[in-house]
Amino acid sequence: MPDVMLGMPATPPPVLAERRKTRQLQVGSVGVGSDHPISVQSMTTTVTADVNATLQQIAELTASGCDIVRVACPSQDDADALAAIAAKSQIPVIADIHFQPKYVFAAIEAGCAAVRVNPGNIRKFDDQVKEIAHAARDHGTPIRIGVNAGSLDPRLLAKYGKATPEALAESALWEASLFAEHDFHDIKISVKHNDPVVMVRAYELLAEQCDYPLHLGVTEAGPAFQGTIKSAVAFGALLRQGIGDTIRVSLSAPPVEEVKVGSQILQSLNLRPRKLEIVSCPSCGRAQVDVYKLADQVTAGLEGMSVPLRVAVMGCVVNGPGEAREADLGVASGNGKGQIFVKGQVIKTVPEAQIVETLIEEAMRLAEEMGEPVDGETGVPTVVAIG
């Protein structure tokens, strides 16, 4: 059997564009900026004051591949819980502050890895930038200026009439300039909007006018299906230009799903190491097996594997053998049976009823050969339709 490279290529895979050069930040243990990988963030849905529940959800997010987590801090009880959460979390914790500047100082004192502030709705924020800058500098705490379309500074709304790209960018740059006046530059910026077109243009304007790292997000993106599409097209448009240093996929879904989608977006663009990928055909009149069922069963059977392995699940003799041969592991199905390919060669032919079982067994064997734990640590297989 000839040698066929399995998993990730020996040389770095191609990317769509070089990263935009930015300042560098250290958010706890995670480097942020153009010298570091793009990180995936999410946000807990628990009441932050419930320390155990919040830490449990952070543990689930960590296991799913989340790099940085944000927790809400709308009350004094939440602020009081930040120190315990920041100390026990396995990943950096960002405190999300709205309305009350005093919670910014509380988060900094609690040892949070960073603080997100929304200047549009924190009362007397501009008046306290000097004090916030000094406290953040003393503790080495970066600040994210998070501008949202739904809570834009009233002054900018009056000027532009609505949350235009120009209004979002101007708001963020104005607030950053207030920190710069006090020689504080450990800043990350986000300008989120629910319309991907407006959001993309706002980030493009920011990228033209500053070198701060940018956190990408389509805010209120919607339920899982709609939100995934909106986030993917917006992130793709910006990452194609090298714009973006951290991302959050905002879904009306459990936060673990946000991390899975965000990770897959980056993997699809070769901006994060690829893991398990399942190539499957969309089915057509040529298919001689139930490709939908077959792909679903293989995906479920390999869920959780983190090895960089490509598995092809094909349903006809037209594209099937070629796709199966190009994958690390594959099946070309037809006439009630399936040819199993490993390293580009047919190793056996099995009845249709044994295809799933055989593919899973071979995938486990290959994973062990690659020195990886077969149960994996994070993620879900990617299902890629071919046709």
Sequence and secondary structure as in RCSB ss.txt:
>XXXX:A:sequence
MPDVMLGMPATPPPVLAERRKTRQLQVGSVGVGSDHPISVQSMTTTVTADVNATLQQIAELTASGCDIVRVACPS
QDDADALAAIAAKSQIPVIADIHFQPKYVFAAIEAGCAAVRVNPGNIRKFDDQVKEIAHAARDHGTPIRIGVNAG
SLDPRLLAKYGKATPEALAESALWEASLFAEHDFHDIKISVKHNDPVVMVRAYELLAEQCDYPLHLGVTEAGPAF
QGTIKSAVAFGALLRQGIGDTIRVSLSAPPVEEVKVGSQILQSLNLRPRKLEIVSCPSCGRAQVDVYKLADQVTA
GLEGMSVPLRVAVMGCVVNGPGEAREADLGVASGNGKGQIFVKGQVIKTVPEAQIVETLIEEAMRLAEEMGEPVD
GETGVPTVVAIG
>XXXX:A:secstr
      SS SS    SS       EEETTEEESTTS  EEEEE  S TT HHHHHHHHHHHHHHT SEEEEE  S
HHHHHHHHHHHHH SS EEEEE S HHHHHHHHHHT SEEEE TTTSTTTGGGHHHHHHHHHHHT  EEEEEEGG
G  HHHHHHHSS  HHHHHHHHHHHHHHHHTTT   EEEEEEBSSHHHHHHHHHHHHHH  S BEE BTT  SHH
HHHHHHHHHHHHHHTTT  SEEE   SS HHHHHHHHHHHHHHTTSS    EEEE    TT  S HHHHHHHHHH
HTTT  S  EEEEE STTTHHHHHHHSSEEEEEETTEEEEEETTEEEEEEEGGGHHHHHHHHHHHHHHHTT  TT
 SS   EEEE  
